[in-house]
Amino acid sequence: MTLFRRALLGEFSANGAAVLSVLLLVVVSTQIIRVLRTAVISLIPTQGVFALVGFSVLTSLPIVMGGSLFLAVLLTLTRCYRDS
C-alpha cells in the first residue's frame, strides 16, 4: 500500500470512529429517554428497559452507520482538499 492510501485509510478510520461514537451517543440517549418515558407510564416493565434500549439501538444501527460513513468520507475529502 502506498503512503497516500495508508494516510487516507487512517483518516477514514479516525473520522468514522469519532462520528459513529457521537451519533451512537445521541441515539442511545434519545432511546433511553423514550423508553424511560414509557416505563414511567407503566406501559412496559422496568426490568426490560435496558433490553428495549439495546434492541432499539440495534434497529437504528444501519442508519447511524450509513450516516457516519457518509460524514467520515465527507470530512476526509474536505480535509484533503483543504490541505492540497
N, C-alpha and C positions, 0 to 999 in steps of 0.2 A: 504494500500500500504506500502510496506517495504521502509526502508530508502534508499536502493540502487536504487530501481525503481524511487523514487521521485528525487534523485540526477541525475539519468540518464535522466529522462524526463526534468529536468531543464536544463541540458547541451544540450540536443537536441533542446530545445526551444531557448535557448540563441544563440547557434551556427546557427540554422536555420534562426532566425531573422536577425542576422548580415550578413550572406551570402546572404540572399534574398534581403536585403536592398542594398548591394553593387552591386549585379547583376542587380537589377532593376535600380539603378542609371546609370550603364553602358548602359543598353538597352535604357532607356529614352533619355540619351544624344545622343546616336547614331541615334535614331529615329528622334529626334529634328533636328539634323544636316541634315539628309537625306530629311526630309520634307521641311525644310527651303531652301535647295538647289533647290528643285523642285518649291518652291514658288517664288524664285528669278528669275527663268527662265520663270515664269508666266504660268506654266502648271496647277497650282491649284490656287484658290482664296486665298487671305491672311486671310479671315475670317474663313476658315476651317482648319487652320494649327493645332490648339490645338485639334480639334476633330479628325483629322487624326493621330496625335501623340497618342492620347488616344486609338483609335481603333487599331493602330499597336502594342502598348504595350499590349493590351488585347489579341491580337492574339499570341504574343510571350510569354505570361504569363505561359502556361503549360510547355513549355520547360525550362523556367527560374526556375519554382517551382520544376521541377524534378531534375534539376542540383543542386539547393540549398538543396534539401532533401538529395541527394547523398553526397554532400560535408559536410553537417551537421552530417550525420551518420559517415562518414569517419573521420572527426575531433574529434568527441566524442569518437569513439572507439580507435583512436590513442592516445588520452589523457588518456583514461582508461588503455590502455596497458602500456603507459609510466609511469603512476603513480603506477602501481602494482609492 
